[in-house]
Amino acid sequence: MAINKLHDEFRAVDFSTGWEVPPGYPEGIKQKILSGALDEVNKTGSRTRILKFDPGVWTTKPFVHEYWEEVFLFSGDLTVGNDENGNGGEAFKPYTYAVRPPGVYHGPFKSETGAMMIEIHYFDPA
């Protein structure tokens, strides 16, 4: 199975443009795709993205998906396991990492001060 990413040597990443709210996420959480694409219908591909939380934003339900996910929190704070009102959960600081296999429920998430993380998503090769 071929990886759907182009060769891309070091380049400046423009943080002022190219952000979009991912499907199923609330306003205040945005993604910027750095490389690749994920086809969730055909269960192929891989992507690398930056996910950004504005201060005070939270999700209300756990997430589950059929692809692998690796997450590295590089700035701000991220709380995992809050309730639907944004209360509770376990808080994490920068330089923390998670890897999740397909089918694992995770979240909900919130950030008090805002957060940025890099995420890598991919399906197992066939």
N, C-alpha and C positions, 0 to 999 in steps of 0.2 A: 504494500500500500504506500503510495507516495505522500509525502508531507506537502501540504498546500501553502507553503510559505516561500517567499522569494528571498534570495540572497540580499541582505541589506546591511552594509557596513555601518559603522557608527554615523548617526545623523542626529541633528538637533530635533527634539520633540517640542512642537509648538503647543503649549498648555493653554493658549488663549482661544483656540478654535477646535472644531471637530468633536465636541462632546455631544452625547445624546443620552436620553433616558432609556435604559434597556427595557424591553417588554416585561411587564409584570412588576416593575419597580416604581416607587413613588417619585414625584418631583423631588429634586434635591439629591438624588443619587444619579450619577452620570457615568458613562463609560466612554473611553477613547480607545478604539481598536488600533493596536500597534502593528499587528501582523496576522495574516491568515484569516480563515473563516471557518465557522462551525455549522454544519448541516445537521440539525437535530432530527429532521424527518428521516433522512437516510443514514443517520448515525455515522457520519464521516467528518473528517477534518480536524483542525486544531486552530486555536486562536490565542493570541496574547493581548491582554487589554489592561488599561489602568482603570480602576474603579474609584470614583471620588464621592464621598459623602459630605454634604454641607453640614455645618454645625446644627445639632438638635434634631436631625432626621433619623427616623427608624422605620423598619419594616414590621409587619404585624403577623406574618405567618412563616413557618419554616419553609425552606426551599428543598427540593429534591430534583435531581436530573440524572440522565443516563450516561454522562461523560465524567471522566476524571477531572479534578480541579485541584490546582495548587495555588496558594494564596500567600503573598508576603506583604505584611503591613509595614510600610516604610515611613509614614508620618501620621500624626494624630492619634486618636483613640478609637477602638472598636469594641463594643460590648456584644456578646453572643448570648442568646437565650432570653432576651427581654420578653415581656408580655405584650399584648396588643396595644397597651397604653404607653409602651416604651419604658416600663419600670422593670427593675431587676436585671438578672443576667450576670455574666462574668466579663470584666473589663480587661482588655489587652492593650499594651503600649507598642510603640514602634519596634521593629526588628523581631516580630513574631511571625511564625510560619504555620500553615496548615496544609495537609493533603487529604483529599476525600475521594474514595472510590465511587463509582456509579451507585446510585440507589440509596445514598446516605442522607437522611434528613439533617439539615443544619440551619441555624438561625432560630428565630428572627435576629436582626442586627440593628444596632443603633450607634450613633457617635455623638458625644457631647460637644466636642470642639471641632469636629470635621476630621476626615481621614482620607488617605490615599493608599491604595494597595495595587500591586501588580498581580494579575491572575493569568494562569495558563490553563486552558481547557482543551481536552483531547479525548477522542474515542480510542478504545483498544484497537490495534490493527487486526484486520480480519485474517 
